[in-house]
Amino acid sequence: MNQAFKNVCIRCGKERVFLREWTERVGNSVVINTETTCPDHECQKLVDKDNKKQRDKHILMKKRSEQRAKERNRLRNEVKIKH
Ligand SMILES: [Zn+2]
């Protein structure tokens, strides 16, 4: 197998260790997912933490924008009722 991807750790720059590979069907195409980890376990822990933080932030932002959209709709409906 050739290693087309060379993945280095975003935190320490070490070459990441290949963990597993799996395929996933997305619509009509098959996507190959790979999971890698930093050879430094402590570093990987920090990377995971950062990833989680990013994910949480993303979810929170999505929730907020949904909330705003709802609020906008509500206000628009109220205006309609008044007129
Ligand atoms: Zn690392």
PDB file of the backbone (N, CA, C, O) and the ligand in Angstrom, with CONECT records:
HET     ZN  A 101       1
ATOM      1  N   MET A   1       0.846  -1.203   0.000  1.00  0.00           N
ATOM      2  CA  MET A   1       0.000   0.000   0.000  1.00  0.00           C
ATOM      3  C   MET A   1       0.881   1.253   0.000  1.00  0.00           C
ATOM      4  O   MET A   1       1.835   1.355   0.771  1.00  0.00           O
ATOM      5  N   ASN A   2       0.550   2.178  -0.857  1.00  0.00           N
ATOM      6  CA  ASN A   2       1.336   3.406  -0.842  1.00  0.00           C
ATOM      7  C   ASN A   2       0.717   4.419   0.093  1.00  0.00           C
ATOM      8  O   ASN A   2      -0.506   4.517   0.199  1.00  0.00           O
ATOM      9  N   GLN A   3       1.526   5.139   0.741  1.00  0.00           N
ATOM     10  CA  GLN A   3       1.033   6.153   1.668  1.00  0.00           C
ATOM     11  C   GLN A   3       0.936   7.487   0.960  1.00  0.00           C
ATOM     12  O   GLN A   3       1.875   8.283   0.962  1.00  0.00           O
ATOM     13  N   ALA A   4      -0.193   7.711   0.368  1.00  0.00           N
ATOM     14  CA  ALA A   4      -0.392   8.941  -0.394  1.00  0.00           C
ATOM     15  C   ALA A   4      -0.498  10.140   0.545  1.00  0.00           C
ATOM     16  O   ALA A   4      -0.048  11.241   0.230  1.00  0.00           O
ATOM     17  N   PHE A   5      -1.090   9.903   1.675  1.00  0.00           N
ATOM     18  CA  PHE A   5      -1.261  10.998   2.625  1.00  0.00           C
ATOM     19  C   PHE A   5      -0.125  10.969   3.633  1.00  0.00           C
ATOM     20  O   PHE A   5       0.239   9.915   4.154  1.00  0.00           O
ATOM     21  N   LYS A   6       0.412  12.113   3.890  1.00  0.00           N
ATOM     22  CA  LYS A   6       1.396  12.191   4.949  1.00  0.00           C
ATOM     23  C   LYS A   6       0.838  13.175   5.952  1.00  0.00           C
ATOM     24  O   LYS A   6       0.784  14.381   5.712  1.00  0.00           O
ATOM     25  N   ASN A   7       0.438  12.646   7.042  1.00  0.00           N
ATOM     26  CA  ASN A   7      -0.280  13.419   8.022  1.00  0.00           C
ATOM     27  C   ASN A   7       0.658  13.741   9.179  1.00  0.00           C
ATOM     28  O   ASN A   7       1.213  12.842   9.812  1.00  0.00           O
ATOM     29  N   VAL A   8       0.824  15.011   9.442  1.00  0.00           N
ATOM     30  CA  VAL A   8       1.627  15.364  10.611  1.00  0.00           C
ATOM     31  C   VAL A   8       0.732  15.997  11.664  1.00  0.00           C
ATOM     32  O   VAL A   8      -0.283  16.620  11.354  1.00  0.00           O
ATOM     33  N   CYS A   9       1.125  15.825  12.885  1.00  0.00           N
ATOM     34  CA  CYS A   9       0.358  16.352  14.009  1.00  0.00           C
ATOM     35  C   CYS A   9       0.353  17.883  13.956  1.00  0.00           C
ATOM     36  O   CYS A   9       1.389  18.521  13.766  1.00  0.00           O
ATOM     37  N   ILE A  10      -0.842  18.450  14.131  1.00  0.00           N
ATOM     38  CA  ILE A  10      -0.954  19.910  14.078  1.00  0.00           C
ATOM     39  C   ILE A  10      -0.281  20.565  15.271  1.00  0.00           C
ATOM     40  O   ILE A  10       0.076  21.742  15.219  1.00  0.00           O
ATOM     41  N   ARG A  11      -0.109  19.809  16.345  1.00  0.00           N
ATOM     42  CA  ARG A  11       0.422  20.383  17.569  1.00  0.00           C
ATOM     43  C   ARG A  11       1.950  20.278  17.642  1.00  0.00           C
ATOM     44  O   ARG A  11       2.632  21.268  17.907  1.00  0.00           O
ATOM     45  N   CYS A  12       2.479  19.076  17.407  1.00  0.00           N
ATOM     46  CA  CYS A  12       3.914  18.888  17.599  1.00  0.00           C
ATOM     47  C   CYS A  12       4.675  18.650  16.291  1.00  0.00           C
ATOM     48  O   CYS A  12       5.905  18.705  16.275  1.00  0.00           O
ATOM     49  N   GLY A  13       3.950  18.385  15.186  1.00  0.00           N
ATOM     50  CA  GLY A  13       4.604  18.225  13.893  1.00  0.00           C
ATOM     51  C   GLY A  13       5.179  16.843  13.649  1.00  0.00           C
ATOM     52  O   GLY A  13       5.811  16.604  12.620  1.00  0.00           O
ATOM     53  N   LYS A  14       4.967  15.940  14.579  1.00  0.00           N
ATOM     54  CA  LYS A  14       5.429  14.566  14.390  1.00  0.00           C
ATOM     55  C   LYS A  14       4.525  13.864  13.392  1.00  0.00           C
ATOM     56  O   LYS A  14       3.352  14.208  13.251  1.00  0.00           O
ATOM     57  N   GLU A  15       5.079  12.883  12.704  1.00  0.00           N
ATOM     58  CA  GLU A  15       4.258  12.144  11.764  1.00  0.00           C
ATOM     59  C   GLU A  15       3.247  11.305  12.520  1.00  0.00           C
ATOM     60  O   GLU A  15       3.591  10.573  13.448  1.00  0.00           O
ATOM     61  N   ARG A  16       2.000  11.422  12.108  1.00  0.00           N
ATOM     62  CA  ARG A  16       0.950  10.725  12.844  1.00  0.00           C
ATOM     63  C   ARG A  16       0.914   9.243  12.494  1.00  0.00           C
ATOM     64  O   ARG A  16       1.239   8.847  11.374  1.00  0.00           O
ATOM     65  N   VAL A  17       0.514   8.435  13.465  1.00  0.00           N
ATOM     66  CA  VAL A  17       0.482   6.987  13.306  1.00  0.00           C
ATOM     67  C   VAL A  17      -0.883   6.566  12.788  1.00  0.00           C
ATOM     68  O   VAL A  17      -1.920   7.005  13.285  1.00  0.00           O
ATOM     69  N   PHE A  18      -0.860   5.711  11.785  1.00  0.00           N
ATOM     70  CA  PHE A  18      -2.099   5.222  11.205  1.00  0.00           C
ATOM     71  C   PHE A  18      -2.819   4.312  12.191  1.00  0.00           C
ATOM     72  O   PHE A  18      -2.226   3.372  12.720  1.00  0.00           O
ATOM     73  N   LEU A  19      -4.082   4.586  12.435  1.00  0.00           N
ATOM     74  CA  LEU A  19      -4.855   3.764  13.377  1.00  0.00           C
ATOM     75  C   LEU A  19      -5.743   2.771  12.646  1.00  0.00           C
ATOM     76  O   LEU A  19      -5.610   1.559  12.814  1.00  0.00           O
ATOM     77  N   ARG A  20      -6.649   3.297  11.834  1.00  0.00           N
ATOM     78  CA  ARG A  20      -7.571   2.420  11.123  1.00  0.00           C
ATOM     79  C   ARG A  20      -8.097   3.110   9.880  1.00  0.00           C
ATOM     80  O   ARG A  20      -7.978   4.323   9.711  1.00  0.00           O
ATOM     81  N   GLU A  21      -8.679   2.301   9.023  1.00  0.00           N
ATOM     82  CA  GLU A  21      -9.260   2.823   7.796  1.00  0.00           C
ATOM     83  C   GLU A  21     -10.588   2.130   7.583  1.00  0.00           C
ATOM     84  O   GLU A  21     -10.697   0.918   7.765  1.00  0.00           O
ATOM     85  N   TRP A  22     -11.590   2.887   7.200  1.00  0.00           N
ATOM     86  CA  TRP A  22     -12.884   2.272   6.924  1.00  0.00           C
ATOM     87  C   TRP A  22     -13.565   3.041   5.796  1.00  0.00           C
ATOM     88  O   TRP A  22     -13.267   4.205   5.529  1.00  0.00           O
ATOM     89  N   THR A  23     -14.474   2.349   5.158  1.00  0.00           N
ATOM     90  CA  THR A  23     -15.190   2.989   4.054  1.00  0.00           C
ATOM     91  C   THR A  23     -16.611   3.303   4.468  1.00  0.00           C
ATOM     92  O   THR A  23     -17.215   2.618   5.294  1.00  0.00           O
ATOM     93  N   GLU A  24     -17.116   4.347   3.875  1.00  0.00           N
ATOM     94  CA  GLU A  24     -18.447   4.816   4.228  1.00  0.00           C
ATOM     95  C   GLU A  24     -19.166   5.180   2.935  1.00  0.00           C
ATOM     96  O   GLU A  24     -18.578   5.806   2.053  1.00  0.00           O
ATOM     97  N   ARG A  25     -20.406   4.800   2.820  1.00  0.00           N
ATOM     98  CA  ARG A  25     -21.172   5.152   1.631  1.00  0.00           C
ATOM     99  C   ARG A  25     -21.834   6.501   1.859  1.00  0.00           C
ATOM    100  O   ARG A  25     -22.595   6.681   2.810  1.00  0.00           O
ATOM    101  N   VAL A  26     -21.535   7.446   0.974  1.00  0.00           N
ATOM    102  CA  VAL A  26     -22.176   8.753   1.039  1.00  0.00           C
ATOM    103  C   VAL A  26     -22.866   8.961  -0.297  1.00  0.00           C
ATOM    104  O   VAL A  26     -22.223   9.267  -1.301  1.00  0.00           O
ATOM    105  N   GLY A  27     -24.188   8.791  -0.298  1.00  0.00           N
ATOM    106  CA  GLY A  27     -24.935   8.879  -1.549  1.00  0.00           C
ATOM    107  C   GLY A  27     -24.512   7.762  -2.473  1.00  0.00           C
ATOM    108  O   GLY A  27     -24.655   6.584  -2.149  1.00  0.00           O
ATOM    109  N   ASN A  28     -23.984   8.142  -3.643  1.00  0.00           N
ATOM    110  CA  ASN A  28     -23.584   7.133  -4.622  1.00  0.00           C
ATOM    111  C   ASN A  28     -22.092   6.835  -4.582  1.00  0.00           C
ATOM    112  O   ASN A  28     -21.615   5.963  -5.308  1.00  0.00           O
ATOM    113  N   SER A  29     -21.363   7.538  -3.754  1.00  0.00           N
ATOM    114  CA  SER A  29     -19.922   7.321  -3.738  1.00  0.00           C
ATOM    115  C   SER A  29     -19.473   6.732  -2.408  1.00  0.00           C
ATOM    116  O   SER A  29     -20.151   6.842  -1.386  1.00  0.00           O
ATOM    117  N   VAL A  30     -18.330   6.117  -2.461  1.00  0.00           N
ATOM    118  CA  VAL A  30     -17.761   5.514  -1.258  1.00  0.00           C
ATOM    119  C   VAL A  30     -16.600   6.391  -0.800  1.00  0.00           C
ATOM    120  O   VAL A  30     -15.683   6.683  -1.567  1.00  0.00           O
ATOM    121  N   VAL A  31     -16.655   6.791   0.421  1.00  0.00           N
ATOM    122  CA  VAL A  31     -15.614   7.642   0.989  1.00  0.00           C
ATOM    123  C   VAL A  31     -14.731   6.806   1.898  1.00  0.00           C
ATOM    124  O   VAL A  31     -15.224   6.042   2.728  1.00  0.00           O
ATOM    125  N   ILE A  32     -13.423   6.956   1.734  1.00  0.00           N
ATOM    126  CA  ILE A  32     -12.493   6.239   2.603  1.00  0.00           C
ATOM    127  C   ILE A  32     -12.093   7.155   3.749  1.00  0.00           C
ATOM    128  O   ILE A  32     -11.553   8.241   3.540  1.00  0.00           O
ATOM    129  N   ASN A  33     -12.363   6.706   4.933  1.00  0.00           N
ATOM    130  CA  ASN A  33     -11.988   7.463   6.122  1.00  0.00           C
ATOM    131  C   ASN A  33     -10.754   6.833   6.752  1.00  0.00           C
ATOM    132  O   ASN A  33     -10.634   5.609   6.807  1.00  0.00           O
ATOM    133  N   THR A  34      -9.860   7.649   7.216  1.00  0.00           N
ATOM    134  CA  THR A  34      -8.712   7.120   7.938  1.00  0.00           C
ATOM    135  C   THR A  34      -8.618   7.834   9.282  1.00  0.00           C
ATOM    136  O   THR A  34      -8.932   9.018   9.406  1.00  0.00           O
ATOM    137  N   GLU A  35      -8.189   7.096  10.254  1.00  0.00           N
ATOM    138  CA  GLU A  35      -7.998   7.686  11.566  1.00  0.00           C
ATOM    139  C   GLU A  35      -6.531   7.555  11.929  1.00  0.00           C
ATOM    140  O   GLU A  35      -5.951   6.473  11.848  1.00  0.00           O
ATOM    141  N   THR A  36      -5.953   8.647  12.320  1.00  0.00           N
ATOM    142  CA  THR A  36      -4.541   8.633  12.720  1.00  0.00           C
ATOM    143  C   THR A  36      -4.417   9.222  14.110  1.00  0.00           C
ATOM    144  O   THR A  36      -5.303   9.929  14.590  1.00  0.00           O
ATOM    145  N   THR A  37      -3.327   8.922  14.730  1.00  0.00           N
ATOM    146  CA  THR A  37      -3.098   9.461  16.065  1.00  0.00           C
ATOM    147  C   THR A  37      -1.652   9.937  16.195  1.00  0.00           C
ATOM    148  O   THR A  37      -0.764   9.457  15.490  1.00  0.00           O
ATOM    149  N   CYS A  38      -1.432  10.869  17.086  1.00  0.00           N
ATOM    150  CA  CYS A  38      -0.079  11.350  17.338  1.00  0.00           C
ATOM    151  C   CYS A  38       0.683  10.277  18.126  1.00  0.00           C
ATOM    152  O   CYS A  38       0.120   9.679  19.043  1.00  0.00           O
ATOM    153  N   PRO A  39       1.949  10.023  17.786  1.00  0.00           N
ATOM    154  CA  PRO A  39       2.709   9.031  18.548  1.00  0.00           C
ATOM    155  C   PRO A  39       2.873   9.416  20.020  1.00  0.00           C
ATOM    156  O   PRO A  39       3.143   8.570  20.873  1.00  0.00           O
ATOM    157  N   ASP A  40       2.707  10.691  20.292  1.00  0.00           N
ATOM    158  CA  ASP A  40       2.806  11.186  21.665  1.00  0.00           C
ATOM    159  C   ASP A  40       1.398  11.209  22.279  1.00  0.00           C
ATOM    160  O   ASP A  40       0.559  12.022  21.892  1.00  0.00           O
ATOM    161  N   HIS A  41       1.155  10.325  23.223  1.00  0.00           N
ATOM    162  CA  HIS A  41      -0.198  10.185  23.767  1.00  0.00           C
ATOM    163  C   HIS A  41      -0.695  11.450  24.454  1.00  0.00           C
ATOM    164  O   HIS A  41      -1.864  11.815  24.330  1.00  0.00           O
ATOM    165  N   GLU A  42       0.191  12.108  25.172  1.00  0.00           N
ATOM    166  CA  GLU A  42      -0.196  13.337  25.867  1.00  0.00           C
ATOM    167  C   GLU A  42      -0.601  14.399  24.864  1.00  0.00           C
ATOM    168  O   GLU A  42      -1.570  15.132  25.059  1.00  0.00           O
ATOM    169  N   CYS A  43       0.173  14.461  23.777  1.00  0.00           N
ATOM    170  CA  CYS A  43      -0.113  15.432  22.723  1.00  0.00           C
ATOM    171  C   CYS A  43      -1.451  15.116  22.071  1.00  0.00           C
ATOM    172  O   CYS A  43      -2.249  16.016  21.811  1.00  0.00           O
ATOM    173  N   GLN A  44      -1.695  13.836  21.806  1.00  0.00           N
ATOM    174  CA  GLN A  44      -2.956  13.440  21.183  1.00  0.00           C
ATOM    175  C   GLN A  44      -4.149  13.825  22.057  1.00  0.00           C
ATOM    176  O   GLN A  44      -5.194  14.247  21.563  1.00  0.00           O
ATOM    177  N   LYS A  45      -3.963  13.669  23.359  1.00  0.00           N
ATOM    178  CA  LYS A  45      -5.023  14.052  24.294  1.00  0.00           C
ATOM    179  C   LYS A  45      -5.385  15.530  24.122  1.00  0.00           C
ATOM    180  O   LYS A  45      -6.557  15.905  24.111  1.00  0.00           O
ATOM    181  N   LEU A  46      -4.345  16.354  23.988  1.00  0.00           N
ATOM    182  CA  LEU A  46      -4.571  17.790  23.832  1.00  0.00           C
ATOM    183  C   LEU A  46      -5.240  18.099  22.500  1.00  0.00           C
ATOM    184  O   LEU A  46      -6.106  18.969  22.404  1.00  0.00           O
ATOM    185  N   VAL A  47      -4.818  17.365  21.475  1.00  0.00           N
ATOM    186  CA  VAL A  47      -5.419  17.558  20.153  1.00  0.00           C
ATOM    187  C   VAL A  47      -6.900  17.196  20.198  1.00  0.00           C
ATOM    188  O   VAL A  47      -7.744  17.906  19.652  1.00  0.00           O
ATOM    189  N   ASP A  48      -7.199  16.072  20.861  1.00  0.00           N
ATOM    190  CA  ASP A  48      -8.594  15.645  21.006  1.00  0.00           C
ATOM    191  C   ASP A  48      -9.425  16.699  21.726  1.00  0.00           C
ATOM    192  O   ASP A  48     -10.561  16.988  21.348  1.00  0.00           O
ATOM    193  N   LYS A  49      -8.834  17.262  22.766  1.00  0.00           N
ATOM    194  CA  LYS A  49      -9.500  18.289  23.547  1.00  0.00           C
ATOM    195  C   LYS A  49      -9.827  19.489  22.664  1.00  0.00           C
ATOM    196  O   LYS A  49     -10.935  20.024  22.702  1.00  0.00           O
ATOM    197  N   ASP A  50      -8.833  19.905  21.863  1.00  0.00           N
ATOM    198  CA  ASP A  50      -9.021  21.029  20.949  1.00  0.00           C
ATOM    199  C   ASP A  50     -10.109  20.725  19.932  1.00  0.00           C
ATOM    200  O   ASP A  50     -10.949  21.572  19.629  1.00  0.00           O
ATOM    201  N   ASN A  51     -10.083  19.507  19.412  1.00  0.00           N
ATOM    202  CA  ASN A  51     -11.086  19.116  18.432  1.00  0.00           C
ATOM    203  C   ASN A  51     -12.480  19.184  19.023  1.00  0.00           C
ATOM    204  O   ASN A  51     -13.427  19.642  18.384  1.00  0.00           O
ATOM    205  N   LYS A  52     -12.584  18.713  20.267  1.00  0.00           N
ATOM    206  CA  LYS A  52     -13.876  18.719  20.941  1.00  0.00           C
ATOM    207  C   LYS A  52     -14.354  20.148  21.145  1.00  0.00           C
ATOM    208  O   LYS A  52     -15.531  20.458  20.957  1.00  0.00           O
ATOM    209  N   LYS A  53     -13.422  21.010  21.533  1.00  0.00           N
ATOM    210  CA  LYS A  53     -13.744  22.411  21.760  1.00  0.00           C
ATOM    211  C   LYS A  53     -14.283  23.035  20.471  1.00  0.00           C
ATOM    212  O   LYS A  53     -15.289  23.746  20.471  1.00  0.00           O
ATOM    213  N   GLN A  54     -13.582  22.747  19.377  1.00  0.00           N
ATOM    214  CA  GLN A  54     -13.996  23.273  18.082  1.00  0.00           C
ATOM    215  C   GLN A  54     -15.391  22.784  17.717  1.00  0.00           C
ATOM    216  O   GLN A  54     -16.227  23.544  17.231  1.00  0.00           O
ATOM    217  N   ARG A  55     -15.626  21.476  17.966  1.00  0.00           N
ATOM    218  CA  ARG A  55     -16.911  20.882  17.636  1.00  0.00           C
ATOM    219  C   ARG A  55     -18.023  21.520  18.469  1.00  0.00           C
ATOM    220  O   ARG A  55     -19.084  21.870  17.953  1.00  0.00           O
ATOM    221  N   ASP A  56     -17.756  21.662  19.758  1.00  0.00           N
ATOM    222  CA  ASP A  56     -18.734  22.268  20.656  1.00  0.00           C
ATOM    223  C   ASP A  56     -19.070  23.683  20.213  1.00  0.00           C
ATOM    224  O   ASP A  56     -20.229  24.096  20.220  1.00  0.00           O
ATOM    225  N   LYS A  57     -18.025  24.421  19.824  1.00  0.00           N
ATOM    226  CA  LYS A  57     -18.202  25.796  19.384  1.00  0.00           C
ATOM    227  C   LYS A  57     -19.087  25.836  18.145  1.00  0.00           C
ATOM    228  O   LYS A  57     -19.984  26.670  18.019  1.00  0.00           O
ATOM    229  N   HIS A  58     -18.807  24.919  17.245  1.00  0.00           N
ATOM    230  CA  HIS A  58     -19.564  24.834  16.005  1.00  0.00           C
ATOM    231  C   HIS A  58     -21.034  24.548  16.291  1.00  0.00           C
ATOM    232  O   HIS A  58     -21.923  25.184  15.725  1.00  0.00           O
ATOM    233  N   ILE A  59     -21.278  23.585  17.178  1.00  0.00           N
ATOM    234  CA  ILE A  59     -22.647  23.216  17.529  1.00  0.00           C
ATOM    235  C   ILE A  59     -23.372  24.398  18.171  1.00  0.00           C
ATOM    236  O   ILE A  59     -24.531  24.685  17.872  1.00  0.00           O
ATOM    237  N   LEU A  60     -22.647  25.072  19.066  1.00  0.00           N
ATOM    238  CA  LEU A  60     -23.214  26.220  19.760  1.00  0.00           C
ATOM    239  C   LEU A  60     -23.582  27.322  18.771  1.00  0.00           C
ATOM    240  O   LEU A  60     -24.652  27.923  18.870  1.00  0.00           O
ATOM    241  N   MET A  61     -22.690  27.582  17.819  1.00  0.00           N
ATOM    242  CA  MET A  61     -22.942  28.622  16.841  1.00  0.00           C
ATOM    243  C   MET A  61     -24.143  28.270  15.966  1.00  0.00           C
ATOM    244  O   MET A  61     -24.939  29.134  15.598  1.00  0.00           O
ATOM    245  N   LYS A  62     -24.253  26.991  15.645  1.00  0.00           N
ATOM    246  CA  LYS A  62     -25.375  26.534  14.828  1.00  0.00           C
ATOM    247  C   LYS A  62     -26.690  26.741  15.580  1.00  0.00           C
ATOM    248  O   LYS A  62     -27.682  27.216  15.028  1.00  0.00           O
ATOM    249  N   LYS A  63     -26.659  26.364  16.867  1.00  0.00           N
ATOM    250  CA  LYS A  63     -27.838  26.530  17.708  1.00  0.00           C
ATOM    251  C   LYS A  63     -28.243  27.996  17.776  1.00  0.00           C
ATOM    252  O   LYS A  63     -29.421  28.338  17.668  1.00  0.00           O
ATOM    253  N   ARG A  64     -27.238  28.859  17.958  1.00  0.00           N
ATOM    254  CA  ARG A  64     -27.513  30.292  18.078  1.00  0.00           C
ATOM    255  C   ARG A  64     -28.129  30.843  16.804  1.00  0.00           C
ATOM    256  O   ARG A  64     -29.074  31.629  16.855  1.00  0.00           O
ATOM    257  N   SER A  65     -27.599  30.435  15.670  1.00  0.00           N
ATOM    258  CA  SER A  65     -28.133  30.969  14.417  1.00  0.00           C
ATOM    259  C   SER A  65     -29.536  30.447  14.159  1.00  0.00           C
ATOM    260  O   SER A  65     -30.367  31.143  13.576  1.00  0.00           O
ATOM    261  N   GLU A  66     -29.802  29.210  14.598  1.00  0.00           N
ATOM    262  CA  GLU A  66     -31.165  28.679  14.477  1.00  0.00           C
ATOM    263  C   GLU A  66     -32.115  29.480  15.346  1.00  0.00           C
ATOM    264  O   GLU A  66     -33.239  29.796  14.955  1.00  0.00           O
ATOM    265  N   GLN A  67     -31.625  29.800  16.548  1.00  0.00           N
ATOM    266  CA  GLN A  67     -32.412  30.596  17.489  1.00  0.00           C
ATOM    267  C   GLN A  67     -32.750  31.958  16.876  1.00  0.00           C
ATOM    268  O   GLN A  67     -33.887  32.425  16.940  1.00  0.00           O
ATOM    269  N   ARG A  68     -31.725  32.579  16.278  1.00  0.00           N
ATOM    270  CA  ARG A  68     -31.924  33.889  15.661  1.00  0.00           C
ATOM    271  C   ARG A  68     -32.934  33.813  14.523  1.00  0.00           C
ATOM    272  O   ARG A  68     -33.779  34.693  14.364  1.00  0.00           O
ATOM    273  N   ALA A  69     -32.831  32.749  13.739  1.00  0.00           N
ATOM    274  CA  ALA A  69     -33.750  32.573  12.609  1.00  0.00           C
ATOM    275  C   ALA A  69     -35.178  32.449  13.113  1.00  0.00           C
ATOM    276  O   ALA A  69     -36.105  33.030  12.548  1.00  0.00           O
ATOM    277  N   LYS A  70     -35.340  31.685  14.181  1.00  0.00           N
ATOM    278  CA  LYS A  70     -36.662  31.507  14.783  1.00  0.00           C
ATOM    279  C   LYS A  70     -37.208  32.845  15.269  1.00  0.00           C
ATOM    280  O   LYS A  70     -38.368  33.187  15.043  1.00  0.00           O
ATOM    281  N   GLU A  71     -36.333  33.588  15.944  1.00  0.00           N
ATOM    282  CA  GLU A  71     -36.712  34.884  16.496  1.00  0.00           C
ATOM    283  C   GLU A  71     -37.152  35.830  15.371  1.00  0.00           C
ATOM    284  O   GLU A  71     -38.152  36.538  15.486  1.00  0.00           O
ATOM    285  N   ARG A  72     -36.384  35.818  14.293  1.00  0.00           N
ATOM    286  CA  ARG A  72     -36.715  36.658  13.135  1.00  0.00           C
ATOM    287  C   ARG A  72     -38.100  36.297  12.596  1.00  0.00           C
ATOM    288  O   ARG A  72     -38.915  37.172  12.304  1.00  0.00           O
ATOM    289  N   ASN A  73     -38.347  35.002  12.470  1.00  0.00           N
ATOM    290  CA  ASN A  73     -39.635  34.555  11.954  1.00  0.00           C
ATOM    291  C   ASN A  73     -40.768  34.993  12.874  1.00  0.00           C
ATOM    292  O   ASN A  73     -41.831  35.423  12.427  1.00  0.00           O
ATOM    293  N   ARG A  74     -40.512  34.873  14.150  1.00  0.00           N
ATOM    294  CA  ARG A  74     -41.517  35.232  15.146  1.00  0.00           C
ATOM    295  C   ARG A  74     -41.860  36.718  15.020  1.00  0.00           C
ATOM    296  O   ARG A  74     -43.032  37.096  15.009  1.00  0.00           O
ATOM    297  N   LEU A  75     -40.816  37.561  14.923  1.00  0.00           N
ATOM    298  CA  LEU A  75     -41.028  38.999  14.812  1.00  0.00           C
ATOM    299  C   LEU A  75     -41.786  39.328  13.534  1.00  0.00           C
ATOM    300  O   LEU A  75     -42.687  40.167  13.527  1.00  0.00           O
ATOM    301  N   ARG A  76     -41.405  38.652  12.454  1.00  0.00           N
ATOM    302  CA  ARG A  76     -42.055  38.898  11.172  1.00  0.00           C
ATOM    303  C   ARG A  76     -43.546  38.557  11.267  1.00  0.00           C
ATOM    304  O   ARG A  76     -44.402  39.282  10.761  1.00  0.00           O
ATOM    305  N   ASN A  77     -43.827  37.437  11.928  1.00  0.00           N
ATOM    306  CA  ASN A  77     -45.218  37.037  12.079  1.00  0.00           C
ATOM    307  C   ASN A  77     -45.991  38.030  12.925  1.00  0.00           C
ATOM    308  O   ASN A  77     -47.152  38.324  12.642  1.00  0.00           O
ATOM    309  N   GLU A  78     -45.358  38.540  13.951  1.00  0.00           N
ATOM    310  CA  GLU A  78     -46.015  39.521  14.818  1.00  0.00           C
ATOM    311  C   GLU A  78     -46.370  40.771  14.044  1.00  0.00           C
ATOM    312  O   GLU A  78     -47.455  41.331  14.197  1.00  0.00           O
ATOM    313  N   VAL A  79     -45.431  41.201  13.205  1.00  0.00           N
ATOM    314  CA  VAL A  79     -45.670  42.390  12.388  1.00  0.00           C
ATOM    315  C   VAL A  79     -46.845  42.170  11.463  1.00  0.00           C
ATOM    316  O   VAL A  79     -47.688  43.047  11.272  1.00  0.00           O
ATOM    317  N   LYS A  80     -46.882  40.965  10.888  1.00  0.00           N
ATOM    318  CA  LYS A  80     -47.986  40.620   9.978  1.00  0.00           C
ATOM    319  C   LYS A  80     -49.330  40.699  10.703  1.00  0.00           C
ATOM    320  O   LYS A  80     -50.324  41.187  10.166  1.00  0.00           O
ATOM    321  N   ILE A  81     -49.326  40.200  11.942  1.00  0.00           N
ATOM    322  CA  ILE A  81     -50.575  40.184  12.704  1.00  0.00           C
ATOM    323  C   ILE A  81     -51.044  41.614  12.996  1.00  0.00           C
ATOM    324  O   ILE A  81     -52.235  41.912  12.905  1.00  0.00           O
ATOM    325  N   LYS A  82     -50.101  42.494  13.346  1.00  0.00           N
ATOM    326  CA  LYS A  82     -50.441  43.870  13.692  1.00  0.00           C
ATOM    327  C   LYS A  82     -51.081  44.625  12.518  1.00  0.00           C
ATOM    328  O   LYS A  82     -52.015  45.407  12.694  1.00  0.00           O
ATOM    329  N   HIS A  83     -50.547  44.365  11.313  1.00  0.00           N
ATOM    330  CA  HIS A  83     -51.030  45.116  10.153  1.00  0.00           C
ATOM    331  C   HIS A  83     -52.306  44.558   9.583  1.00  0.00           C
ATOM    332  O   HIS A  83     -52.829  45.090   8.604  1.00  0.00           O
TER     333      HIS A  83
HETATM  334 ZN    ZN A 101       1.498  15.627  18.435  1.00  0.00          ZN2+
END
